[in-house]
Amino acid sequence: MVPCDLLGVVDVRWSPDGKALLVSGFKKREVIDFRMKTGLYLVNPETATTQCLVDEPDQRIVIGEWTPDGKGIYFVRGDSLVSYDLHSGREKKIFSQAQLTGLLALCPDGRGLVLGTKNPREGSEALLLVDLTNGSSRQLVSYPEANVVRGLFDWSPDGKFLCYLKREERGTSLCRIDLQSETTEKIWETEKRVQDLRFHPNGREIVFAETHHETMIWVMENLLPENSESG
C-alpha cells in the first residue's frame, strides 16, 4: 500500500521505469459541471510523497498519460492537448479542438494519441487519432452520445487495433477498429453494463469489469484475427 495525501483517486498509471505513479485525483471535494474536479499528481511509492503537477481552480483534468521516455506527461486542458515536461515544468500545446472530453490513450509506438471529443449539436461523440509529431488528426469513429462509455478505449500492444466499449439499448458491446484498413466491427456484446477496458500484453485478451448486482472481472481470449500477430 502506498499512502498519499489525496482525498480521492480517479486514475493511476505507472511511469515507464516503474519508479513513480501519475495519479488523477483530488484533495478536496469540488464540483465542475456536475463532476468532481480532479488534478494530476506525481506520487513516489518509495517515499510516499505527493507532488502536485496540474491542479487549476476552473479546470477538471480528467487523466494524464506518460510520455514514452517518462520525462513528461500528456493531458487535456479545456480544448487543448498539452505536453508537460517534468524537469522544467514547461508546457507545450500540441493540438486544439473544441469539446475534448479529457480522455486519452497513447499509441504503443508513442507517436500518436487517441482523444475523445463531443459534438453537442449532433448529439454525438468521436475518437480522434492525433499525430504527436506534427499535430495533425483524423477521426477514427463517431457514434451517438447515448451510446458512449466515456474513456473506455485501449490499444492492442502492437498498435494495430483500438478497442472501445459502446452502450447498446440493452447492455454493452465491444468494438474494434483496424487502424490499417480503417474498418470497425462489433466483436462481442453482453446484456450487462461493462466498465473499464485494458488489453493483456499478449494482445489476444482483454480485461474489463461487468456491473449488475455484483461486480465481476472478465478476461476475453483469442481477441485478434487468426492471421494477426502481436508484437
N, C-alpha and C positions, 0 to 999 in steps of 0.2 A: 504494500500500500504506500502511495506517495501523497503525503498531506500537502495541501496548498490553501491559500487564504481566499479562495473563491467561494461565493455562496452557492453557485450553481455552475454546472458544466454541460455544454451542448455537444461539443465535438473534441476529440483528442487525436493527434497524429504524431507519430514518432518522426524525429529527424532522420535523414538518410544514414547517419553514422550511429544512430541509436542512443545518442547521449543527451537528447533533450526532447521535450514534448511541446508541440504547438497546440494550445488549448483555446477553444472558443467558449467563453463563459461570462459570468457577471459577478460583481462584488456586492451589489445591492439591487433591490428589485425596482426596476424602472421599465415602463412600457412605452413602446413606439409602434404606432399603427396596430394596436391591439396585440402586439407580440413583445416578448421580453427582450429588452435591449441587451446586446452582447458585444464584447470586445475580444481582442486577441491577446493572449498572454504566453510567455515563454516560461516553462517550468523545468527546473533542473532536478531530475529524480534522485541524484546523489545527495544534494544539499537541501532538497525540498524548498528551494527558493522560487518565488514567482516574480517575473518581471513583466510589467505592462508594456505591450508594444503599440497597440492601437485601441483606444477607448475614447470616443468622442461624444460630446453631450447630445448631439442631434442625429447621430448615425447608429444604425444597427449593423455591425459587422458580423455576418452570419457564420462563415467559416473561413479558414485560411488554408493554403497549400504550400508545402515546402518547394523551393527551387531544387533541381536535381543535385546541386553541389552542397546543399544545406546551408548556404551562406545568406539566404534570403527567403522571403515568402511572397506569395501572391494572395490578394484578397480583393473584394469588390467594395468600393465606397461610392454609394449613390449610383450614378450611371457610368462609373469608370472602373476598369480593371487596373489595379495598381501593383507594382512590384516594390518591395521594401527591403533595403539592404540592412542586415542585422548589425554589421560592424559600424557603418557610418550613420545609420538612421535615415538615409536619404530615400525618397520615394520617386518613382517614375511612372507616369501614366502610359499604359500600353494600348488600351482600347477603350472606346466610349460608345455607348448606345443607351437610349432611354429604356427605362423599365427593366433593368437587370435584376434578377431575383437574389443575387448574392451567393448563389451556389455554384460550385466549380469542381472540376476534376482534371488533373494534369495528365497528358498523354504519357505513356510509358517511356517514349524516347525524349521527353522533356521539351519538345519543340512546339507543342500545341496544347491548348487547354479548352475544355468544354464549359460553356456558361449557360445558365438558364436565363430566359428573358420572357417578359409578359407583353401581350398586346391587348390592353383593356377594351379598345374599340371593337375588336373582333372577338373578344372573349376567349382568347387562345394563349397558349404558351409554346415556346420553342426551345430547342437546344442548338447553340451556335458553337462552331469549332473556330477558335481564334489561333492564328499563326503567331507565335511569340517572337518570331524573328523579324516580322515586318508589320504586325498589327492588322493584317487582313483577316476577314472572317467569311464563313459560309454557313448557311442553315442546314442542319442535318435532318431535323424532323420538327413538325408542328402538330399540335393536337388541341382540342377544346380544353379550356381551363377546368371544366368539370372532371376531366379525366386525369388531371395532374396529380402525381405523387411527388411532391417537391423534394429535390435533392437526391432522389434515388436513381442515380445512374453511375456506372463504373466501367472502366476499360478492361478488356481482356489483356493479360500480361504481354502478349505480342503486339498489341496496338491495332489489331485488325478489326476488332469488333467493339462496339459500345452497346451495353445493355441498359435498359431503363424500365421502370415499372409504370403501368398506366391503370387508372381506375376504370372499371367497367360498370355496367348497370348493376351487375351482381358480382362483386369480388374484384380481383386484380389480375392483370395479365403481365407477363414478362416478354418484352420485345427486344430484338437485336438488330442493330444497324451494321451492315457490312460496309466498312469505310472504302473499300476498293471499288465495289460495284454501286455504292450509294443506295442500296436496297434495304428495306426494313421489313421484318417479318415477326409475327407473333409466335413464340416458341413454347409458351406454357400459359395456363390460365387456372385460377382457383376461385372458388366462391368466397374465400376468406379475404380479409384485409391484410395486406402484406406491407411491411415497412423495412427500410434499410436494405442494402444490397452491396455485396462485396464478392469479387472474384477470388477463387483459390489461386495460388501461384502456378498451379499446373494448367490453368486456363480452361479446364474442362468441367469445373464445378463452381457453383455459386452458393453462397450462404445468405440467407435472409431471415427475418423474423415474421411470424404469422400471428396476428392477434384476433382472438374471439373471446371466449370466456376465460381462456388461459393463454399464456404466451408460449409459442413453440419456435424452435430454430430448425430450419430445413437446410439440407445440402443437396443441390442438384448435380447429377453426374452426366458425363458424356454430352456436354453442352455444345461443343464445337462440331461442325460437319466432319464427316469421316476423312475427307481429303485435306483437312486443315491441320497444321502442326503448330503447336505453341512454342514460343521462343524461350 
